[in-house]
Amino acid sequence: MNIYEIKSDYDVFNFFVFKQGSNSNYLNFEGQKLGDNWNPLQLEIIREKGKKEDFDASCYFDGILIVNAELKKIFEVNYGEKIEVLPVNTDRGLYYFINVTNKIKAIKNIDKMTTEEIMEMVRNKCYTFDLQIVKDQGIFRDSKMSANYFVTDSFIRLMNNNRIKGLRYEKIGHAE
């Protein structure tokens, strides 16, 4: 089973970035519930000539997934207990931040790895995940590498079956 990171499809679609002057503690988003103290992210679209604006989702870094209202419903139905959906302010209307709260011990033997081994794994995109733990997850964070969202083939199929635009998936490892 392959495991992927979610990315914005920058080659085809415009995408969201933080509005200039906005402040956010997004670097501290590690899968904890944010709703009680949520201060909506302030985002704006980066427009580049020749790129499409009809995207359903956009990623700002690997752990900031922004979706439209239609995709929000798909996430709530399929991953309701694994996510928290929070509103964000954009120059395109109402969008939502998908906060993945599904933190699991997914990367095999990470507790036994040295810092150098972990850095090499990240640099070379050669993660090994525990198949028994990730096989039914769809979308998750690793408890040690909690800044990133990881997805499985079932997640990608769900997005493709719903014709979701704006995302691409980068293979970063496998599960065994």
Residue frames as qw, qx, qy, qz and C-alpha x, y, z in Angstrom:
[[0.000, 0.890, 0.456, 0.000, 0.00, 0.00, 0.00],
 [0.418, 0.359, -0.012, 0.835, 1.37, 3.40, -0.96],
 [0.261, -0.768, -0.406, 0.421, 1.19, 6.46, 1.29],
 [0.361, 0.569, 0.248, 0.696, 1.10, 10.03, -0.01],
 [0.146, -0.437, -0.299, 0.836, 1.28, 13.64, 1.11],
 [0.292, 0.815, 0.498, 0.044, -1.32, 16.09, -0.13],
 [0.328, -0.246, 0.174, 0.895, -0.04, 19.03, -2.18],
 [0.404, 0.713, 0.166, -0.548, -1.63, 21.85, -4.14],
 [0.702, 0.361, 0.476, 0.387, -1.62, 21.30, -7.88],
 [0.158, -0.731, 0.071, 0.660, 0.41, 24.47, -8.44],
 [0.279, -0.108, 0.661, 0.688, 1.09, 23.63, -12.08],
 [0.011, 0.461, 0.758, 0.461, -2.60, 23.85, -13.08],
 [0.283, -0.801, -0.506, -0.151, -4.45, 25.83, -10.40],
 [0.025, -0.657, 0.273, -0.702, -4.10, 29.07, -8.51],
 [0.638, -0.286, -0.663, 0.267, -3.90, 28.54, -4.75],
 [0.391, -0.888, -0.139, -0.201, -4.37, 30.17, -1.35],
 [0.537, 0.182, -0.442, 0.695, -1.64, 31.83, 0.72],
 [0.313, -0.639, -0.489, 0.504, -1.83, 33.79, 3.96],
 [0.160, 0.930, 0.198, 0.266, -2.87, 37.41, 3.47],
 [0.467, 0.367, -0.299, 0.747, 0.00, 39.79, 3.94],
 [0.160, -0.442, 0.323, -0.821, 0.03, 41.06, 7.50],
 [0.827, -0.358, -0.178, -0.394, -2.14, 38.25, 8.85],
 [0.027, -0.489, 0.812, -0.317, -0.83, 36.33, 11.78],
 [0.909, -0.133, -0.207, -0.337, -1.54, 32.74, 12.63],
 [0.426, -0.558, 0.700, -0.128, -0.07, 30.11, 14.84],
 [0.896, 0.288, -0.165, -0.295, -0.37, 27.51, 12.08],
 [0.422, 0.499, -0.732, 0.191, 3.09, 26.17, 12.87],
 [0.253, -0.231, 0.771, -0.537, 1.58, 24.88, 16.11],
 [0.828, 0.096, -0.022, -0.553, -1.20, 22.91, 14.38],
 [0.088, 0.380, -0.921, 0.004, -0.29, 19.33, 15.27],
 [0.423, -0.195, -0.849, -0.250, -3.63, 17.57, 15.33],
 [0.054, -0.285, -0.689, 0.664, -5.03, 19.02, 18.54],
 [0.069, 0.764, 0.630, 0.117, -8.60, 20.34, 18.54],
 [0.284, 0.069, 0.017, 0.956, -8.56, 24.06, 17.71],
 [0.129, -0.632, -0.613, -0.456, -12.25, 24.97, 17.77],
 [0.413, -0.749, -0.432, 0.286, -12.44, 26.51, 21.23],
 [0.303, -0.703, 0.091, 0.637, -9.77, 29.10, 20.45],
 [0.579, 0.348, 0.533, 0.509, -10.10, 29.23, 16.66],
 [0.073, 0.738, -0.051, -0.668, -9.18, 32.51, 15.04],
 [0.792, 0.526, 0.309, 0.005, -10.01, 32.03, 11.33],
 [0.570, -0.148, 0.398, 0.703, -7.08, 32.02, 8.95],
 [0.301, 0.819, 0.036, -0.488, -6.92, 35.01, 6.59],
 [0.601, -0.024, 0.650, 0.465, -6.17, 33.76, 3.08],
 [0.421, 0.714, -0.079, -0.554, -6.02, 35.17, -0.40],
 [0.887, 0.319, 0.307, 0.131, -5.63, 33.58, -3.79],
 [0.269, -0.536, 0.493, 0.631, -2.39, 33.85, -5.71],
 [0.705, 0.631, 0.260, -0.194, -3.34, 34.46, -9.31],
 [0.332, -0.423, 0.616, 0.576, -0.95, 33.46, -12.05],
 [0.521, 0.485, -0.276, -0.646, -1.65, 33.92, -15.72],
 [0.545, 0.263, -0.731, -0.314, -2.85, 30.75, -17.40],
 [0.113, -0.003, -0.936, 0.333, -3.77, 28.93, -14.19],
 [0.400, -0.482, -0.645, -0.437, -7.30, 27.87, -13.31],
 [0.180, -0.303, 0.445, -0.823, -9.30, 29.24, -10.39],
 [0.770, -0.201, -0.208, -0.569, -12.01, 26.59, -10.22],
 [0.379, 0.208, -0.857, 0.282, -10.30, 24.50, -7.54],
 [0.700, -0.528, -0.387, -0.285, -12.11, 22.67, -4.74],
 [0.776, -0.585, -0.038, 0.231, -9.10, 22.48, -2.44],
 [0.368, 0.789, -0.322, 0.370, -5.79, 24.17, -1.82],
 [0.827, -0.384, -0.232, 0.338, -2.86, 23.35, 0.44],
 [0.053, 0.894, -0.317, 0.313, -0.72, 25.87, 2.21],
 [0.111, -0.500, 0.834, -0.206, 2.20, 23.72, 3.25],
 [0.364, 0.006, -0.918, -0.159, 1.53, 20.05, 3.87],
 [0.179, -0.330, -0.842, 0.387, -0.68, 20.51, 6.92],
 [0.227, 0.414, 0.245, -0.847, -3.00, 23.34, 5.91],
 [0.116, 0.274, 0.848, 0.438, -5.76, 21.88, 3.74],
 [0.277, 0.336, 0.191, -0.880, -8.40, 24.40, 2.65],
 [0.142, 0.271, 0.899, 0.313, -11.61, 23.15, 1.01],
 [0.307, -0.180, -0.234, -0.905, -14.81, 24.58, -0.43],
 [0.601, -0.115, 0.383, -0.692, -18.30, 23.89, 0.96],
 [0.884, 0.187, -0.259, -0.342, -18.95, 20.90, -1.31],
 [0.615, 0.313, -0.674, 0.263, -15.69, 19.17, -0.35],
 [0.226, -0.348, 0.583, -0.698, -16.34, 20.02, 3.31],
 [0.826, -0.056, 0.118, -0.548, -19.46, 17.83, 3.13],
 [0.850, 0.274, -0.449, -0.013, -17.47, 14.94, 1.62],
 [0.284, 0.391, -0.692, 0.536, -14.91, 15.19, 4.42],
 [0.467, -0.267, 0.449, -0.714, -17.59, 15.32, 7.11],
 [0.911, 0.048, -0.067, -0.405, -19.37, 12.24, 5.74],
 [0.871, 0.281, -0.386, 0.113, -16.23, 10.17, 5.19],
 [0.571, 0.194, -0.509, 0.614, -13.85, 11.33, 7.92],
 [0.368, -0.775, -0.180, -0.482, -16.09, 13.03, 10.50],
 [0.768, -0.637, -0.029, 0.061, -14.45, 11.55, 13.59],
 [0.801, -0.042, 0.085, 0.591, -10.93, 12.04, 12.20],
 [0.315, 0.374, 0.151, 0.859, -11.17, 15.75, 11.42],
 [0.060, -0.686, -0.422, 0.590, -12.27, 19.12, 12.69],
 [0.338, 0.569, 0.451, 0.599, -13.74, 21.56, 10.15],
 [0.248, -0.646, -0.256, 0.675, -13.09, 25.24, 10.81],
 [0.408, 0.867, 0.277, 0.078, -14.07, 28.32, 8.74],
 [0.514, -0.238, 0.162, 0.808, -11.43, 30.50, 7.11],
 [0.252, 0.852, 0.155, -0.433, -11.70, 33.93, 5.52],
 [0.550, 0.026, 0.538, 0.638, -10.73, 34.19, 1.87],
 [0.167, 0.422, -0.167, -0.875, -11.12, 36.65, -0.96],
 [0.293, -0.004, -0.789, -0.540, -13.18, 33.97, -2.73],
 [0.700, -0.361, -0.205, -0.581, -15.86, 33.53, -0.09],
 [0.711, -0.479, 0.403, -0.320, -16.33, 30.87, 2.53],
 [0.695, 0.320, -0.642, 0.048, -13.81, 28.03, 2.70],
 [0.811, -0.546, 0.086, -0.192, -12.82, 25.65, 5.46],
 [0.094, 0.612, -0.769, 0.162, -9.64, 24.42, 7.11],
 [0.928, -0.132, -0.314, -0.153, -9.59, 20.65, 7.53],
 [0.198, -0.658, 0.649, -0.327, -7.76, 20.00, 10.78],
 [0.796, 0.040, -0.599, -0.077, -6.83, 16.32, 10.82],
 [0.484, -0.611, 0.435, -0.451, -7.10, 15.21, 14.45],
 [0.998, -0.001, -0.020, -0.066, -6.45, 11.57, 13.60],
 [0.080, 0.756, -0.635, 0.135, -2.94, 11.23, 15.08],
 [0.987, -0.126, 0.046, -0.086, -1.64, 7.68, 15.09],
 [0.427, -0.610, 0.618, 0.253, 1.69, 5.94, 15.56],
 [0.817, 0.525, 0.099, -0.217, 1.98, 5.19, 11.85],
 [0.452, 0.726, -0.517, 0.041, 5.67, 5.34, 10.90],
 [0.960, -0.143, -0.222, 0.098, 7.38, 2.05, 11.65],
 [0.805, -0.180, -0.179, 0.536, 10.22, 2.10, 14.17],
 [0.178, 0.820, -0.010, 0.544, 10.44, 5.90, 14.32],
 [0.589, -0.789, 0.113, -0.135, 11.13, 5.68, 18.06],
 [0.865, -0.261, 0.251, 0.348, 14.29, 3.69, 17.31],
 [0.609, 0.617, 0.138, 0.479, 15.56, 6.06, 14.59],
 [0.446, -0.352, -0.089, 0.818, 18.28, 8.61, 15.12],
 [0.192, 0.788, 0.127, -0.570, 17.69, 12.21, 14.10],
 [0.009, 0.482, -0.640, -0.598, 19.92, 11.61, 11.08],
 [0.160, 0.167, 0.949, 0.216, 17.89, 8.57, 10.02],
 [0.220, 0.708, 0.587, -0.324, 14.64, 10.54, 10.32],
 [0.123, 0.749, -0.174, -0.627, 16.07, 13.42, 8.29],
 [0.062, -0.260, 0.825, 0.498, 17.25, 10.99, 5.61],
 [0.224, 0.419, 0.880, -0.022, 13.80, 9.34, 5.51],
 [0.211, 0.805, 0.325, -0.449, 12.15, 12.75, 5.01],
 [0.019, 0.660, -0.434, -0.613, 14.71, 13.98, 2.48],
 [0.009, -0.186, 0.887, 0.422, 14.51, 10.81, 0.39],
 [0.680, 0.039, -0.025, -0.732, 10.75, 10.38, 0.80],
 [0.561, 0.128, -0.814, -0.076, 11.19, 6.78, 1.89],
 [0.490, -0.312, 0.478, -0.659, 8.84, 6.44, 4.86],
 [0.389, -0.077, -0.910, -0.120, 7.75, 2.99, 5.99],
 [0.523, -0.289, 0.177, -0.782, 4.35, 2.86, 7.65],
 [0.238, -0.026, 0.933, -0.267, 2.74, 0.11, 9.70],
 [0.292, -0.144, -0.707, -0.628, 0.12, -1.50, 7.44],
 [0.312, -0.452, -0.826, 0.128, -2.01, -2.76, 10.33],
 [0.143, -0.524, -0.380, 0.749, -2.30, 0.77, 11.70],
 [0.105, 0.399, -0.192, -0.891, -2.83, 2.76, 8.48],
 [0.113, 0.144, 0.880, 0.438, -4.82, 0.40, 6.26],
 [0.036, -0.677, -0.723, -0.131, -8.25, 1.77, 7.19],
 [0.263, -0.529, -0.256, 0.765, -7.31, 5.37, 7.92],
 [0.361, 0.810, 0.404, 0.225, -7.73, 7.31, 4.65],
 [0.206, 0.772, -0.160, 0.580, -6.20, 10.48, 6.11],
 [0.759, -0.582, -0.214, 0.199, -4.02, 10.79, 9.19],
 [0.065, 0.862, -0.431, 0.259, -1.09, 12.42, 10.94],
 [0.752, 0.031, -0.568, 0.333, 1.76, 10.48, 12.45],
 [0.560, -0.791, -0.232, 0.080, 2.09, 11.05, 16.19],
 [0.626, -0.417, 0.117, 0.648, 5.80, 11.99, 15.82],
 [0.230, 0.020, 0.422, 0.877, 5.65, 13.78, 12.45],
 [0.129, 0.615, 0.722, -0.288, 2.39, 15.54, 13.20],
 [0.090, 0.549, -0.082, -0.827, 2.76, 18.62, 10.99],
 [0.203, 0.205, -0.704, -0.649, 2.04, 16.66, 7.79],
 [0.793, 0.165, 0.279, -0.516, -1.12, 15.02, 6.50],
 [0.084, -0.242, 0.917, 0.306, -0.71, 11.55, 5.05],
 [0.741, 0.239, 0.102, -0.619, -3.27, 9.84, 2.82],
 [0.525, -0.071, 0.838, 0.130, -3.86, 6.39, 1.39],
 [0.016, 0.064, 0.756, 0.651, -5.05, 5.16, -1.99],
 [0.037, -0.606, -0.794, 0.025, -8.64, 5.06, -0.66],
 [0.059, -0.721, -0.199, 0.661, -8.49, 8.80, 0.03],
 [0.033, -0.345, 0.513, 0.785, -7.22, 9.49, -3.50],
 [0.006, 0.304, 0.883, 0.358, -9.97, 7.31, -4.99],
 [0.033, -0.721, -0.607, 0.333, -12.58, 9.24, -2.99],
 [0.031, -0.655, 0.086, 0.750, -11.22, 12.55, -4.29],
 [0.018, -0.161, 0.724, 0.671, -11.00, 11.26, -7.88],
 [0.020, 0.442, 0.889, 0.123, -14.51, 9.73, -7.75],
 [0.018, -0.819, -0.453, 0.351, -15.84, 13.14, -6.68],
 [0.515, 0.635, 0.213, 0.534, -13.78, 14.96, -9.34],
 [0.400, -0.856, -0.076, 0.318, -12.01, 17.12, -6.77],
 [0.591, 0.653, -0.004, 0.474, -9.77, 19.72, -8.36],
 [0.097, -0.918, 0.230, -0.308, -6.73, 21.50, -6.97],
 [0.657, -0.581, 0.478, -0.044, -4.83, 18.70, -5.28],
 [0.703, 0.436, -0.562, -0.015, -2.03, 16.37, -6.24],
 [0.859, -0.476, 0.167, -0.085, -0.50, 13.55, -4.26],
 [0.312, 0.702, -0.631, 0.107, 3.18, 12.87, -3.77],
 [0.936, -0.159, -0.312, 0.033, 4.17, 9.31, -2.90],
 [0.092, -0.790, 0.493, -0.353, 6.37, 9.43, 0.18],
 [0.182, -0.350, 0.890, -0.229, 6.43, 5.80, 1.23],
 [0.633, -0.082, -0.666, -0.386, 4.59, 2.56, 1.65],
 [0.649, -0.412, 0.404, -0.496, 2.96, 0.46, 4.33],
 [0.609, 0.215, -0.762, -0.058, 4.07, -3.06, 5.17]]
